[in-house]
Amino acid sequence: MIVAGVMSGTSADGINVAVVELRARGRGGLRYTLLGHSEYNFPPAVRRTILSMMNAESARVADLARLNFLLGELYAEAVLKAARKLRVKVELIGCHGQTLYHQGIAQRFLGKKLAVTWQTGEGAVLAARAKAPVVSDFRPADMAAGGRGAPLVPFLDYFLFRDHRIAPRARNRIAQNVGGIANLTAIPAGAASGDVLAFDTGPGNMVIDALMEKMFGKRFDLDGKVAASGLILEKVVAKVLESSFFDQRPPRTAGREEFGRQFADRFLRQCRGARKVDIVATATAVTARSITRAVQRFVIPKFVSNNQSRPEMIVSGGGAKNSTLMAMLRRDAEPLKLSVRLSDEFGLPSEAKEAVAFALLAYETWNRRPSNLPSATGALRPAILGKVSYV
């Protein structure tokens, strides 16, 4: 079956489409082939609108409804372009949608304690335009089962990166994604799905991008060149990492609620008087340091009890293209005896990973199989994820 996965992340840069072929093989196995992937930037006005509505104190209901249908149209255009480029007929689409709000921990509202989430982008519009059924809105089913609705990509991480070899040759692996938010999946050597640990480590590119836009008028730090020319303000890094978020034990999730505009504004105040390049270098260091700190505190103890092999970190997401961030990550990982590689070395381009994940999740839903990992999300049971829009 040819499945398109569609992802637009918390940075709201644009739409990633990955087209994969998935074929069943003996004993419940699955064969995966990546046929191609593409990225399409949002028009500037659309990106500004998305960012303004994320975690907004107030937003017009009419505009939220219009954005929902507009994103359905834009997702469809992206899928059709990718299909034409690859000369394939897409049979199923998995669309994560654009997260506007995510609150994974229940809070009281009108007399009820509720955990809630909101991904926008109308699946019915996407299905009608692309002429293929769509699975979308993946998080609520996990949350209804008592989970936090995130992370969901660990299902792909376990599928692709678990080491099937027999100990002591088998390796512990950490699949580290650095998108707007950074998240990891820890897969002990020879692990069953229930042994997987996954959680958000903290900011990925989100704070760096916000600072670049505010100070330089650019969407991101291309190849980390700005950060490379600055010095790290170590006192600021230490202060940021004192936040209670970084002490939370997994499972945990984060988003713009934790690391959005308000966080970026506080970060700027903490760096008052510093050079702009130093501020970007410091934000980049916060991302790298928060990742390795999470690994040291919550992952390494789990691996040590499993076996003594040198673990691998497999990095994907937009942050993998930032050479300064990757250099910082490798340097901070060295004392942990942690080798750092890119998902590209495993046949999965770093920028395509999340889109591939939602292609796989859609395929599992289409076949009425659960695809959350309760050990990652905290759900009480496995759940079939998403809502289906038929043609």
C-alpha positions in Angstrom: 0.0 0.0 0.0 1.3 3.5 -0.9 0.8 5.9 2.0 1.6 9.6 2.3 2.5 10.9 5.7 1.9 14.6 6.3 3.5 16.6 9.1 3.6 20.3 10.0 5.5 20.9 13.2 5.4 23.3 16.1 7.8 25.6 14.3 5.1 26.1 11.6 7.8 26.3 8.9 5.8 24.3 6.4 4.5 20.9 5.3 6.6 17.7 5.1 5.3 14.9 3.0 6.8 11.4 2.9 5.5 8.8 0.6 6.2 5.2 1.6 5.2 1.8 0.4 4.2 -0.6 3.2 3.8 -4.3 2.6 2.8 -7.1 5.0 5.2 -10.0 5.3 5.2 -13.2 7.2 4.3 -13.5 10.9 2.7 -10.1 11.2 5.8 -8.3 9.9 5.9 -5.2 7.8 8.2 -4.1 5.0 8.8 -0.4 4.6 10.3 1.5 1.6 10.6 5.3 1.5 9.7 6.3 -2.1 10.5 10.0 -1.5 9.8 13.1 0.6 9.2 16.8 -0.1 8.9 20.0 1.9 6.6 22.9 1.1 6.9 26.2 3.0 3.8 27.9 4.3 3.1 31.3 2.7 4.4 33.9 5.2 0.8 35.1 6.0 -0.3 31.6 6.8 2.7 31.0 9.0 2.1 34.2 10.9 -1.6 33.3 11.4 -0.7 29.8 12.7 1.8 31.2 15.1 -0.6 33.9 16.3 -3.2 31.3 17.1 -0.9 28.9 19.0 -1.6 29.1 22.7 -3.3 32.4 22.1 -5.2 34.1 24.9 -7.9 35.0 22.5 -8.7 34.1 18.9 -11.7 34.6 16.7 -13.7 31.4 16.3 -14.4 32.3 12.6 -10.6 32.5 11.9 -9.9 29.2 13.7 -12.6 27.5 11.5 -11.2 29.1 8.3 -7.7 28.0 9.2 -8.9 24.4 9.7 -10.3 24.3 6.2 -7.4 26.3 4.7 -4.8 23.8 6.1 -6.9 20.9 4.6 -6.5 22.5 1.2 -2.8 23.2 1.7 -2.1 19.7 2.9 -3.9 18.3 -0.2 -1.9 20.5 -2.5 1.3 19.2 -0.9 0.3 15.6 -1.2 -0.7 15.9 -4.8 2.5 17.7 -5.7 4.6 14.9 -4.0 2.6 12.2 -5.7 3.1 13.8 -9.1 6.8 14.2 -8.5 7.1 10.5 -7.7 4.5 9.4 -10.3 2.6 7.3 -7.8 -1.0 7.0 -6.8 -1.4 7.6 -3.0 -3.9 5.1 -1.5 -4.0 6.4 2.1 -2.9 9.5 3.9 -1.8 10.0 7.5 -2.0 13.7 8.5 -0.9 14.8 12.0 -2.3 18.3 11.5 -1.1 21.5 13.0 -1.0 21.6 16.8 -2.5 24.8 18.1 -2.7 23.6 21.8 -1.6 20.6 23.7 -2.2 20.1 27.5 -1.2 16.5 28.3 -1.8 16.7 32.0 -5.4 17.0 33.2 -6.5 20.4 34.6 -9.8 21.4 36.1 -12.3 23.1 33.7 -16.0 23.7 34.6 -16.0 21.1 37.3 -14.1 18.4 35.3 -10.4 17.5 35.2 -9.5 17.3 31.5 -6.4 16.7 29.4 -6.9 18.2 26.0 -5.3 18.7 22.6 -6.1 20.4 19.4 -4.6 19.6 15.9 -6.2 21.6 13.1 -6.4 20.8 9.4 -9.6 19.3 8.1 -9.2 15.7 7.1 -12.4 15.6 5.1 -11.1 18.4 2.8 -7.8 16.6 2.4 -9.5 13.4 1.5 -11.8 15.0 -1.0 -9.1 16.9 -2.8 -6.4 14.2 -2.8 -9.0 11.5 -3.5 -7.7 9.1 -0.8 -8.9 8.2 2.7 -7.2 10.2 5.5 -6.4 9.2 9.0 -5.9 12.4 11.1 -6.2 13.7 14.7 -4.1 10.9 16.2 -3.6 12.2 19.8 -7.1 12.1 21.4 -7.5 8.3 21.3 -4.4 7.9 23.4 -5.6 10.6 25.8 -9.0 9.0 26.1 -7.1 5.9 27.2 -5.3 7.9 30.0 -2.2 8.9 28.1 -0.7 12.3 27.4 -1.3 12.0 23.6 2.5 12.3 23.0 5.0 11.3 22.0 3.6 9.2 19.1 6.7 8.9 16.9 8.2 6.2 19.2 6.1 3.7 17.4 8.2 4.3 14.3 11.4 4.5 16.3 10.8 1.0 17.8 9.9 -0.3 14.3 13.0 1.0 12.6 15.8 1.3 15.2 15.5 -1.6 17.7 18.5 -3.8 17.5 17.5 -7.4 16.9 20.9 -8.9 17.5 21.7 -11.1 20.5 23.6 -9.6 23.4 26.4 -8.6 23.8 26.4 -7.5 20.2 23.0 -5.8 20.4 23.1 -2.0 21.2 21.1 0.3 23.3 19.7 3.1 21.1 18.2 6.5 21.6 16.2 8.0 18.7 16.5 11.7 19.2 14.3 14.0 17.2 15.1 17.7 17.2 12.1 19.6 15.7 10.5 22.6 17.3 10.5 20.5 20.5 13.2 17.9 21.1 12.0 14.4 22.0 13.7 11.0 22.5 12.9 7.3 22.3 15.1 5.1 24.4 15.2 1.5 23.0 17.1 -1.0 25.2 18.9 -3.7 23.3 16.5 -6.5 22.3 13.6 -4.5 23.9 10.0 -5.4 23.7 7.6 -2.5 22.9 6.7 -2.3 26.6 10.4 -1.6 27.5 10.5 1.6 25.4 10.9 4.9 27.2 10.0 8.1 25.4 9.5 11.8 26.3 10.1 15.4 25.4 13.5 16.6 26.5 12.8 20.3 26.1 13.2 22.9 23.4 14.5 21.9 20.0 14.7 24.6 17.3 11.7 26.6 18.7 13.6 29.0 20.9 16.5 29.4 18.4 14.0 30.2 15.6 12.1 32.7 17.7 15.3 34.5 18.6 16.6 34.5 15.1 13.3 36.0 13.9 13.2 38.6 16.6 16.8 39.7 16.4 17.9 39.0 12.8 14.6 38.9 10.9 15.4 35.3 9.7 13.3 32.2 10.2 16.2 30.0 11.5 19.9 29.9 12.0 21.1 28.3 8.7 23.6 25.6 9.5 24.1 27.1 12.9 26.4 29.8 11.5 25.2 32.5 13.9 25.6 30.3 16.9 29.0 29.3 15.7 30.2 32.9 15.9 29.0 33.5 19.4 30.0 32.5 23.0 27.8 30.5 25.3 26.5 32.3 28.4 27.0 29.4 30.8 25.2 31.2 33.7 22.1 31.6 31.6 22.2 28.0 30.5 22.4 26.9 34.1 19.5 29.2 35.1 17.3 27.9 32.3 17.9 24.3 33.2 16.7 25.0 36.8 13.2 25.1 35.4 10.9 22.5 37.0 10.1 21.1 33.5 13.6 19.5 33.3 13.2 17.8 36.6 9.9 16.1 35.7 10.2 12.4 35.3 8.9 10.8 32.1 6.4 10.5 30.6 6.4 14.3 29.9 5.4 16.5 27.0 6.2 20.1 26.0 5.1 22.6 23.4 4.7 26.3 22.9 2.9 26.4 26.2 6.4 25.8 27.8 8.9 27.1 25.2 7.0 29.5 23.0 7.0 33.3 22.8 6.8 34.0 26.5 9.8 31.7 27.2 11.8 33.4 24.4 11.0 36.8 25.9 12.2 35.7 29.3 15.3 34.2 27.8 16.1 37.5 26.1 15.7 39.3 29.5 18.1 36.8 31.1 20.7 37.6 28.3 20.3 41.4 28.6 23.4 43.2 27.5 24.9 40.2 25.6 25.7 40.2 21.9 23.0 38.8 19.6 25.3 36.0 18.4 26.0 35.0 22.0 22.2 34.8 22.7 21.7 32.5 19.8 24.7 30.4 20.8 23.3 30.1 24.3 19.9 29.1 23.1 21.6 26.4 21.0 23.5 25.2 24.0 20.3 25.0 26.0 18.9 22.6 23.4 22.0 20.4 23.4 22.5 20.4 27.2 18.8 19.7 27.9 19.0 16.6 25.7 22.2 15.1 27.3 20.9 16.0 30.8 17.7 14.1 30.1 19.7 11.1 28.8 22.0 11.1 31.8 19.2 11.3 34.4 16.5 9.2 32.9 17.9 7.0 30.1 21.4 5.8 31.1 20.2 4.2 34.3 17.7 2.2 32.3 20.4 1.1 29.9 23.0 0.2 32.6 20.5 -2.3 34.0 20.1 -3.7 30.5 23.7 -4.2 29.4 27.0 -2.3 29.2 27.3 -1.7 25.5 28.1 1.9 24.3 24.7 3.3 23.4 24.0 5.1 20.1 22.0 8.3 19.7 20.3 8.5 16.2 19.4 12.1 15.5 16.7 13.3 13.1 14.6 16.4 12.5 15.5 19.9 11.4 18.1 20.3 14.2 20.2 17.6 12.5 21.0 20.1 9.8 22.4 22.6 12.3 26.1 21.7 12.5 26.8 23.9 15.5 24.0 22.2 17.5 25.3 18.8 16.4 28.8 19.7 17.5 27.6 20.8 20.9 25.5 17.6 21.2 28.5 15.4 20.3 30.7 17.2 22.8 28.1 17.0 25.6 27.5 13.3 24.8 31.1 12.2 25.0 31.3 12.0 28.8 28.2 9.7 28.7 30.1 7.4 26.3 27.3 8.1 23.8 28.0 7.9 20.1 25.9 10.3 17.9 24.8 9.4 14.4 22.2 10.7 12.0 19.1 8.8 10.9 20.3 9.3 7.3 22.8 6.5 8.1 19.9 4.2 8.6 18.1 5.0 5.4 15.8 7.6 6.8 16.5 11.3 5.9 16.4 13.3 9.1 13.9 15.8 7.8 11.4 13.1 6.7 11.1 11.1 9.9 8.0 12.6 11.5 6.1 12.4 8.2 7.1 8.8 7.7 5.9 8.1 11.3 2.4 9.3 10.5 2.3 7.3 7.3 3.0 4.2 9.4 0.5 5.2 12.1 -2.2 5.7 9.5 -1.5 2.2 8.0 -1.9 0.7 11.4 -5.2 2.5 12.0 -6.4 1.5 8.6 -5.7 -2.1 9.5 -7.4 -1.6 12.9 -4.3 -2.1 15.0 -3.2 0.0 18.0 -0.1 2.1 17.5 0.4 4.1 20.7 3.1 2.9 23.1 1.6 3.1 26.6 5.2 3.0 28.1 5.9 6.2 26.2 2.6 8.1 26.6 1.4 6.8 30.0 -1.8 5.4 28.5 -3.5 2.6 30.4 -3.9 0.4 27.3 -3.0 0.2 23.6 -5.3 2.3 21.4 -6.2 2.6 17.8 -5.3 6.1 16.9 -7.0 8.8 14.7 -10.1 9.5 12.9 -10.8 8.3 9.3 -12.2 10.6 6.6 -13.4 8.6 3.6 -13.5 9.8 0.0 
